[in-house]
Structures are given as C-alpha cells and as structure tokens.
C-alpha cells in the first residue's frame, strides 16, 4: 500500500485500458460512450491510500468509511458495478442526472457522458463523503460540471428536477415518492433494491405513477442512511468467534432461534434435485425465484471457518437462501457431477422436519428449472395506498412508501 505513488500517465492509461478490457469481457460495459468515460477518468485519485493497480481491477471495491459497529457505510464501488448501473440507466448526452450516494467517481463518469449540455447532481447525507467527492471532482477537472450537495437522499433534490435519470448507489429497501415524482415520464431509475433480503440493481422506467422493471442485475451496496434507513437484522445460529452463522431477516417472521441453533448442530439431511448448472453460471435468478415462491426464506450468512469446521456446507458473501419452517430449516447447496463443469443443485436440511423442508426447497428449484429458467423476473412498484385489485399477480412486498410486486413469465 502506498499513498505517494509516482504519476506516470502511460502506466495509468495502461491500467485504465486493461480495466475496460475486463469490463467488456464481463459484459458490464458495451456502449462506446461508457467505454470512453472509463478509459478517461483517473479513478485511483478517489482512493489515494490504495495501491493504484488495485483501484483499476474491474471487481475491486474500496471501502472508504465504516460506522461505529464496523459496518461499511461508504465505498467506491467496483468499476464493474458502476459500468453496469450506467448501462442500465442508458445515459445519453444532454441528460439531467441525479446520483444518490456520492463518492465522485461515478458522477465523473456520468458527467463525461452527458457532456456540457447535460446536468449532473450528486448528493449524500454525509458531509465527509461529499467533501471527498468535491476533492476528487476538482482534481479531475469535473467540478464545474457536477453539483455536489449534502442532503438526505430520501427526498431527492427538487431544486434541479425533473431528471431524465436517477441512479442510486446505496442499498434501498423502499422507493421514496420523491424519486418517482422527480423523474420525467419515461425516465429511468436505477436502484439497488432489497426485496425480502435479496438485493438486485433494478432499472425501472416511470409509467405515470408506477415503476416497471427493464433489467435486473446482481449487486452488493452499502445500506442507505437517514430517513430511508431500513437494515436487515441478524438471528445468530452459531456464535463461536470466527465461525458465526446467522440468518439475515428482512421483514421475515422472527424465528425460534434456540430451536434453530440446536437443529444446526444435529445431523443434516441432503436432498438432490437433478437440476444442474454450469460452473460459471449465476444462481441469482434462481434465488430471486425462490424468494418469490417461498414465504419464509431469509438468507444465511456464515464465515468461511464455519464451512471449514463442517458446521455449514457452503458460504456466500451474498448469503444463501434458507427456508425456515418452525424448528427446522433447509438451505440451498450443490455438488459436483461427473461433468467437471456441471454442479447439481440440492438442499441441506436440519431439524425434526429437515427432510420435508429440504424437499420443499428442492421442489421449487425444479419448478424454476422447468418453468422459469432463462427468464427474468418482472418487478413493478406502486404507491403504498394502491388497492390489491389494482396490482399484478405475484409476490407482494409491502414497504412504508410502496407495494412491490415480483412476477415471472
């Protein structure tokens, strides 16, 4: 790690060019104007404490602030995620864009795309974060093109509305009315929306008073602060230091923690589905289907040491879908097949009804494979007062401001 790296324009440009090549290979960046912006902006200046080469890795996120409990509350998102969201937003020259959740780098990319005829406003509730953004934008020459505001993102920023695009770079559990009201008809809102524990960055199009999805991607973001803060909470199933296992609850029923703790340490049962996936194939659409189909499906988070000790069969930074049924539970797992690039999906059950619970989870894996594989969920957002008979069929998620529906073709 170094904080006084020599300035070498040739090396910097090589790093940016290599990052763009990675973004293209990952499918995160496609549009010529996006590629141009990412080749141009010296993003390493936003994280001077990091090794320069690391800041140009497509999947490298840099945490810039944590709260008193050690929870990440501000970061420079990975270039892949930034490119993915900008592509989802379909930003074009001359547009007016609001970014909620600042940092400077993303705002510079957007400013480069919209050009002198556009407007970029970036806001954050934390003055330390906006101060850092202002410093980065000044160092990179974009301070005259981007307005930096310290404010609570829950309320958007009416002063410069309406916006053609709104990009949210923090995890949100709800869509505040201001985000819809300040968006032009047909405008796009890109937001990392947490739905029953699972976060996806969703591109929404405004259709009068509702939002309709037009693209869904897997993502991870720091949580929103301020009036819109709504964090998950943990139900700890195993708390040995370094081996913690917990359920992330997001409006899920409160579990019988003592019973589930006991079940975790009882012998497990595995049930296999016959459904296979490729080694590089994403499970994000499957997991979104599972939370659509099953009522009580929090995510299980576990430390790698818990897997090494055999307490759980797998770990994932995003969490593993876990079906809870009273004093029993089952979570998704996989095993190698004879084909070295194929894995069979299944479930690990614990507790007196562990096999039955695992079989229920496996049944929905099979339904996904048979009826929904290769398709993307359809998500719509309505105001909280919308009557049930005016909502489309599907999984309903009620939040303070909105009613969110998830359906599948």
C-alpha positions as CSV (number, residue, x, y, z in Angstrom):
1,X,0.0,0.0,0.0
2,X,1.3,3.4,-0.8
3,X,-0.1,7.0,-0.6
4,X,2.6,8.8,-2.7
5,X,2.6,6.8,-5.9
6,X,4.5,8.5,-8.8
7,X,2.4,10.0,-11.5
8,X,3.0,8.0,-14.7
9,X,0.4,8.8,-17.4
10,X,1.5,5.9,-19.5
11,X,1.1,3.4,-16.7
12,X,-2.2,5.0,-15.6
13,X,-3.6,4.7,-19.1
14,X,-2.5,1.1,-19.5
15,X,-4.3,0.3,-16.2
16,X,-7.5,2.0,-17.4
17,X,-7.3,0.3,-20.8
18,X,-6.9,-3.1,-19.1
19,X,-9.8,-2.3,-16.8
20,X,-12.0,-1.5,-19.8
21,X,-11.0,-4.8,-21.5
22,X,-12.1,-6.6,-18.3
23,X,-15.4,-4.7,-18.2
24,X,-16.1,-5.7,-21.9
25,X,-15.2,-9.4,-21.1
26,X,-17.6,-9.3,-18.1
27,X,-20.4,-7.8,-20.2
28,X,-20.6,-4.9,-17.8
29,X,-19.7,-2.2,-20.4
30,X,-20.9,-2.1,-24.0
31,X,-21.7,1.4,-25.2
32,X,-19.0,3.4,-26.9
33,X,-19.6,6.5,-24.6
34,X,-19.3,4.3,-21.5
35,X,-16.1,2.8,-22.7
36,X,-14.7,6.2,-23.5
37,X,-15.6,7.5,-20.0
38,X,-14.0,4.6,-18.2
39,X,-10.8,4.9,-20.3
40,X,-10.5,8.6,-19.3
41,X,-11.3,9.1,-15.6
42,X,-8.4,8.6,-13.2
43,X,-10.4,6.7,-10.6
44,X,-7.4,5.9,-8.5
45,X,-7.4,9.5,-7.2
46,X,-10.6,8.7,-5.2
47,X,-8.7,6.1,-3.1
48,X,-5.1,7.5,-2.7
49,X,-4.5,5.1,0.2
50,X,-4.9,2.1,-2.1
51,X,-2.4,0.6,-4.5
52,X,-3.1,2.2,-7.8
53,X,-3.3,-1.1,-9.7
54,X,-6.0,-2.4,-7.3
55,X,-8.3,0.5,-8.0
56,X,-8.4,-0.4,-11.7
57,X,-9.4,-4.0,-11.1
58,X,-12.9,-4.4,-12.5
59,X,-14.2,-6.2,-9.4
60,X,-12.3,-4.1,-6.8
61,X,-14.5,-2.0,-4.4
62,X,-12.8,0.3,-1.9
63,X,-14.4,0.8,1.4
64,X,-13.9,4.5,2.4
65,X,-15.9,4.6,5.7
66,X,-17.3,2.3,8.4
67,X,-19.7,3.1,11.2
68,X,-19.0,2.6,15.0
69,X,-20.1,-1.1,14.6
70,X,-17.7,-1.7,11.7
71,X,-20.4,-1.8,9.1
72,X,-19.4,-0.4,5.7
73,X,-21.3,2.8,5.1
74,X,-19.4,4.4,2.2
75,X,-17.3,3.0,-0.7
76,X,-16.0,3.5,-4.2
77,X,-18.0,0.8,-6.0
78,X,-16.2,-1.7,-8.2
79,X,-15.8,-0.5,-11.8
80,X,-17.9,-3.4,-13.0
81,X,-20.9,-2.3,-10.8
82,X,-20.5,1.3,-11.8
83,X,-20.4,0.4,-15.5
84,X,-23.4,-2.0,-15.1
85,X,-25.6,0.7,-13.5
86,X,-24.6,3.3,-16.1
87,X,-25.5,0.9,-18.9
88,X,-28.8,0.1,-17.1
89,X,-29.6,3.8,-16.9
90,X,-29.0,4.3,-20.7
91,X,-27.5,7.7,-20.1
92,X,-27.0,9.9,-23.1
93,X,-25.5,13.3,-24.0
94,X,-27.6,16.3,-22.7
95,X,-29.4,14.4,-20.0
96,X,-30.2,15.6,-16.5
97,X,-29.0,13.0,-14.0
98,X,-29.3,12.8,-10.2
99,X,-27.0,10.4,-8.3
100,X,-28.0,9.5,-4.8
101,X,-25.0,8.2,-2.8
102,X,-21.9,10.1,-3.6
103,X,-18.2,9.4,-4.0
104,X,-17.1,11.4,-7.0
105,X,-16.0,8.7,-9.5
106,X,-19.4,7.7,-10.7
107,X,-20.5,11.3,-11.0
108,X,-17.4,12.0,-13.2
109,X,-18.3,9.1,-15.5
110,X,-21.8,10.4,-15.9
111,X,-20.6,13.9,-16.4
112,X,-18.3,12.8,-19.2
113,X,-21.2,11.0,-20.9
114,X,-23.9,13.8,-20.6
115,X,-21.4,16.5,-21.7
116,X,-21.6,20.2,-21.4
117,X,-25.3,20.2,-22.4
118,X,-26.3,18.0,-19.5
119,X,-26.5,18.3,-15.7
120,X,-25.2,16.0,-13.0
121,X,-26.1,16.4,-9.4
122,X,-24.6,14.0,-6.8
123,X,-25.8,14.1,-3.2
124,X,-25.0,12.2,0.0
125,X,-26.2,12.6,3.6
126,X,-22.6,12.5,4.9
127,X,-20.6,15.8,4.6
128,X,-17.3,13.8,4.8
129,X,-18.4,11.8,1.8
130,X,-19.4,14.8,-0.2
131,X,-16.2,16.6,0.8
132,X,-14.2,13.7,-0.6
133,X,-16.3,13.8,-3.8
134,X,-15.7,17.5,-4.2
135,X,-11.9,16.9,-3.8
136,X,-11.9,14.2,-6.5
137,X,-14.0,16.2,-8.9
138,X,-11.7,19.2,-8.5
139,X,-8.6,17.1,-9.0
140,X,-10.0,15.5,-12.2
141,X,-11.5,18.7,-13.6
142,X,-15.2,17.8,-13.3
143,X,-16.0,20.2,-10.5
144,X,-17.6,22.7,-12.9
145,X,-19.9,20.0,-14.5
146,X,-21.1,18.3,-11.3
147,X,-23.1,19.9,-8.5
148,X,-22.3,18.2,-5.1
149,X,-25.0,18.5,-2.4
150,X,-25.1,17.3,1.2
151,X,-28.6,16.2,1.8
152,X,-30.7,13.1,2.7
153,X,-31.3,11.1,-0.4
154,X,-34.8,10.1,0.8
155,X,-36.1,13.4,-0.6
156,X,-34.1,13.5,-3.8
157,X,-33.4,17.1,-4.8
158,X,-36.3,19.1,-6.1
159,X,-34.2,22.2,-6.9
160,X,-32.9,20.7,-10.2
161,X,-35.7,18.4,-11.0
162,X,-37.1,16.9,-13.2
163,X,-34.4,14.3,-14.0
164,X,-34.1,12.1,-17.1
165,X,-32.2,9.6,-15.0
166,X,-31.8,8.8,-11.3
167,X,-29.0,6.5,-10.2
168,X,-29.0,5.2,-6.6
169,X,-25.6,3.8,-5.4
170,X,-26.7,2.7,-1.9
171,X,-28.9,-0.3,-1.0
172,X,-32.5,0.8,-0.6
173,X,-35.4,-1.2,0.9
174,X,-38.1,1.2,-0.4
175,X,-38.7,3.7,-3.2
176,X,-39.4,7.2,-1.7
177,X,-42.1,9.2,-3.5
178,X,-39.6,11.9,-4.4
179,X,-37.6,9.6,-6.6
180,X,-40.7,8.9,-8.7
181,X,-42.0,12.5,-8.6
182,X,-38.7,14.0,-9.7
183,X,-38.3,11.6,-12.6
184,X,-39.6,12.6,-16.0
185,X,-42.3,10.4,-17.6
186,X,-40.5,7.5,-19.3
187,X,-37.3,8.3,-17.3
188,X,-35.2,5.6,-15.8
189,X,-34.5,5.0,-12.1
190,X,-31.6,2.5,-11.4
191,X,-31.6,1.4,-7.8
192,X,-30.1,-1.5,-5.7
193,X,-33.5,-2.6,-4.3
194,X,-33.6,-5.0,-1.4
195,X,-36.5,-7.4,-1.7
196,X,-37.1,-9.9,1.1
197,X,-33.4,-9.9,1.9
198,X,-32.1,-10.1,-1.7
199,X,-30.6,-7.0,-3.3
200,X,-30.7,-6.5,-7.1
201,X,-29.9,-3.4,-9.0
202,X,-33.1,-2.8,-11.0
203,X,-33.6,-0.5,-13.9
204,X,-37.1,0.9,-13.6
205,X,-39.0,3.0,-16.2
206,X,-41.6,5.5,-14.9
207,X,-45.0,4.8,-16.3
208,X,-47.2,7.6,-14.8
209,X,-47.4,6.8,-11.0
210,X,-45.8,3.3,-11.2
211,X,-42.3,1.9,-12.0
212,X,-41.8,-1.0,-14.3
213,X,-38.6,-3.0,-14.4
214,X,-36.4,-3.1,-17.5
215,X,-33.4,-5.1,-16.4
216,X,-32.2,-6.7,-13.2
217,X,-28.6,-7.4,-12.1
218,X,-27.0,-8.9,-9.1
219,X,-25.2,-6.4,-6.8
220,X,-24.0,-5.5,-3.4
221,X,-24.1,-2.0,-1.9
222,X,-23.7,-0.3,1.5
223,X,-27.0,0.4,3.2
224,X,-28.9,3.7,2.9
225,X,-28.7,6.1,5.8
226,X,-31.1,8.8,7.0
227,X,-34.9,8.7,6.9
228,X,-34.9,5.8,4.5
229,X,-32.6,3.6,6.5
230,X,-34.0,0.1,6.9
231,X,-31.4,-2.5,7.7
232,X,-31.7,-6.3,8.0
233,X,-31.1,-7.7,11.4
234,X,-29.4,-11.0,12.3
235,X,-30.7,-14.1,14.1
236,X,-27.5,-15.8,15.3
237,X,-27.5,-19.6,14.9
238,X,-23.8,-20.2,15.8
239,X,-21.7,-17.5,17.6
240,X,-18.2,-19.0,18.1
241,X,-15.8,-16.3,17.2
242,X,-14.7,-16.5,13.6
243,X,-17.3,-19.2,12.8
244,X,-20.5,-17.2,13.1
245,X,-23.6,-18.4,11.3
246,X,-26.7,-16.2,11.1
247,X,-30.0,-15.6,9.3
248,X,-30.4,-12.2,7.7
249,X,-34.0,-11.1,8.4
250,X,-35.8,-8.6,6.2
251,X,-39.4,-8.5,7.3
252,X,-39.3,-12.2,7.8
253,X,-41.1,-13.8,10.8
254,X,-38.9,-13.9,13.9
255,X,-37.6,-17.5,14.1
256,X,-37.3,-19.7,17.2
257,X,-33.5,-19.0,17.4
258,X,-32.8,-21.5,20.2
259,X,-34.5,-24.3,18.3
260,X,-32.7,-23.5,15.1
261,X,-29.4,-23.3,16.9
262,X,-30.0,-26.8,18.2
263,X,-31.1,-28.0,14.8
264,X,-27.9,-26.7,13.2
265,X,-25.8,-28.9,15.3
266,X,-27.9,-32.0,14.7
267,X,-27.1,-34.4,11.8
268,X,-28.2,-32.9,8.4
269,X,-30.1,-34.5,5.5
270,X,-29.3,-33.7,1.9
271,X,-31.9,-33.8,-0.9
272,X,-30.8,-33.5,-4.6
273,X,-32.9,-32.0,-7.4
274,X,-31.4,-33.5,-10.6
275,X,-31.1,-29.9,-11.8
276,X,-27.6,-28.9,-12.8
277,X,-25.8,-25.6,-13.6
278,X,-22.5,-24.7,-15.2
279,X,-19.6,-23.8,-13.0
280,X,-19.7,-20.1,-14.1
281,X,-23.5,-19.9,-14.3
282,X,-25.1,-17.4,-11.9
283,X,-27.7,-18.5,-9.4
284,X,-29.1,-15.0,-8.9
285,X,-32.3,-15.6,-11.0
286,X,-32.9,-18.9,-9.2
287,X,-32.5,-17.3,-5.8
288,X,-34.9,-14.5,-6.8
289,X,-37.4,-17.2,-7.9
290,X,-37.1,-19.0,-4.5
291,X,-37.8,-15.8,-2.6
292,X,-40.8,-15.2,-4.9
293,X,-42.2,-18.7,-4.4
294,X,-41.5,-19.4,-0.7
295,X,-42.9,-17.4,2.2
296,X,-40.1,-17.6,4.8
297,X,-36.8,-17.5,3.0
298,X,-34.2,-15.4,4.8
299,X,-30.5,-15.6,3.7
300,X,-27.9,-17.5,5.7
301,X,-24.6,-15.7,6.2
302,X,-21.7,-17.7,7.5
303,X,-17.9,-17.2,8.0
304,X,-15.6,-19.4,5.9
305,X,-14.4,-21.1,9.1
306,X,-17.9,-22.4,9.7
307,X,-17.7,-24.3,6.4
308,X,-14.2,-25.5,7.2
309,X,-15.4,-26.9,10.5
310,X,-18.3,-28.6,8.8
311,X,-21.0,-26.5,10.6
312,X,-22.5,-25.5,7.2
313,X,-21.9,-27.0,3.7
314,X,-21.3,-23.6,2.0
315,X,-20.9,-19.9,2.4
316,X,-21.5,-17.0,0.1
317,X,-20.9,-13.2,0.5
318,X,-24.5,-12.6,-0.7
319,X,-26.0,-15.1,1.6
320,X,-27.6,-18.5,0.9
321,X,-31.4,-18.8,0.6
322,X,-32.7,-20.7,3.6
323,X,-36.2,-22.0,4.1
324,X,-37.3,-21.8,7.7
325,X,-40.2,-24.0,8.9
326,X,-40.8,-23.7,12.6
327,X,-37.9,-25.5,14.3
328,X,-36.4,-26.8,11.1
329,X,-34.7,-25.2,8.1
330,X,-33.0,-26.1,4.8
331,X,-30.6,-24.1,2.6
332,X,-29.5,-24.4,-1.0
333,X,-26.4,-26.3,-1.8
334,X,-24.7,-28.0,-4.7
335,X,-22.3,-30.9,-5.5
336,X,-20.0,-31.8,-8.4
337,X,-21.3,-34.1,-11.2
338,X,-19.3,-36.4,-13.5
339,X,-19.0,-33.4,-15.8
340,X,-16.3,-31.3,-14.3
341,X,-18.1,-28.1,-15.3
342,X,-21.6,-29.1,-14.0
343,X,-23.0,-28.9,-10.5
344,X,-26.2,-30.5,-9.2
345,X,-28.4,-28.3,-7.0
346,X,-29.9,-29.5,-3.8
347,X,-30.8,-28.6,-0.2
348,X,-29.3,-29.3,3.2
349,X,-32.0,-29.8,5.9
350,X,-31.7,-29.6,9.7
351,X,-34.2,-30.2,12.5
352,X,-37.1,-32.7,13.0
353,X,-38.7,-31.6,9.7
354,X,-35.4,-31.1,8.0
355,X,-36.0,-33.6,5.2
356,X,-39.5,-32.3,4.4
357,X,-38.2,-28.7,4.4
358,X,-35.3,-29.6,2.1
359,X,-37.8,-31.4,-0.2
360,X,-39.9,-28.2,-0.4
361,X,-36.8,-26.2,-1.3
362,X,-35.8,-28.7,-4.0
363,X,-39.3,-28.8,-5.4
364,X,-39.1,-25.0,-6.1
365,X,-35.6,-25.5,-7.7
366,X,-37.2,-28.0,-10.0
367,X,-40.1,-25.6,-10.8
368,X,-37.6,-22.8,-11.7
369,X,-35.7,-25.2,-14.0
370,X,-38.9,-26.4,-15.7
371,X,-40.8,-23.1,-16.0
372,X,-38.6,-20.1,-15.4
373,X,-35.0,-20.9,-16.3
374,X,-33.7,-18.4,-18.8
375,X,-36.3,-15.8,-17.9
376,X,-36.0,-12.7,-15.8
377,X,-38.4,-11.6,-13.1
378,X,-40.7,-8.7,-13.7
379,X,-40.9,-6.1,-10.9
380,X,-43.4,-3.3,-10.6
381,X,-43.6,-0.6,-7.9
382,X,-46.9,1.1,-6.8
383,X,-47.7,3.6,-4.1
384,X,-48.5,2.2,-0.7
385,X,-52.2,3.0,-0.9
386,X,-52.8,1.0,-4.1
387,X,-55.6,-1.5,-3.6
388,X,-54.9,-5.2,-4.1
389,X,-57.1,-5.5,-7.1
390,X,-55.0,-2.9,-9.0
391,X,-51.8,-4.9,-8.5
392,X,-50.5,-7.6,-10.9
393,X,-50.4,-11.1,-9.7
394,X,-47.2,-12.3,-8.0
395,X,-45.2,-12.0,-4.8
396,X,-46.2,-8.8,-2.9
397,X,-43.7,-6.9,-0.7
398,X,-45.2,-4.1,1.3
399,X,-43.0,-1.2,2.4
400,X,-43.8,2.1,4.0
401,X,-43.9,4.0,0.7
402,X,-44.6,1.4,-1.9
403,X,-46.0,-2.0,-2.8
404,X,-43.6,-4.0,-4.9
405,X,-44.7,-7.0,-7.0
406,X,-42.4,-9.7,-8.4
407,X,-43.8,-12.0,-11.2
408,X,-42.4,-14.4,-13.7
409,X,-43.1,-15.2,-17.3
